[in-house]
Amino acid sequence: MTKRKLATDRREEVLAVALALSIEGCYRNVTRRGIADRIGITPQAIQHHIGTMAVLRRDIVRAAIRVECLPVIAQAMAYKDPHVMKAPKDLLARARGSL
């Protein structure tokens, strides 16, 4: 497996854990430390794979839209996250209805 493939796999793993933590709590409260503790790597490694916390939050919302994770989409709507507004209108309506 190439280094690029490993990095892509790790990034996807980080996002999956971040999404799971968002469902358990709130996507705006997800931390690098929380993700790192779940995966067993350092917070610095999380930063390497994701970047800033703003990028992490954006990517959590995008992942939630991609897999239709209504609780996280509803959270993003409550925070008026600009990235959630790119979701299909019917998905936003279902997320709103899930509250």
KAQUIRA-V170278 format. One record per run of one state. SS is the DSSP state (2 for helix, 1 for strand, 0 for the rest). FROM is the first residue (numbers start at 0). TO is the last residue. Records with the same first field share a line. If there is no record, write none. Layout:
BEGIN
SS: FROM-TO ; FROM-TO
END
This chain:
BEGIN
0: 0-1 ; 24-25 ; 29-30 ; 39-41 ; 50-51 ; 66-68 ; 78-80 ; 86-87 ; 97-98
2: 2-23 ; 26-28 ; 31-38 ; 42-49 ; 52-65 ; 69-77 ; 81-85 ; 88-96
END
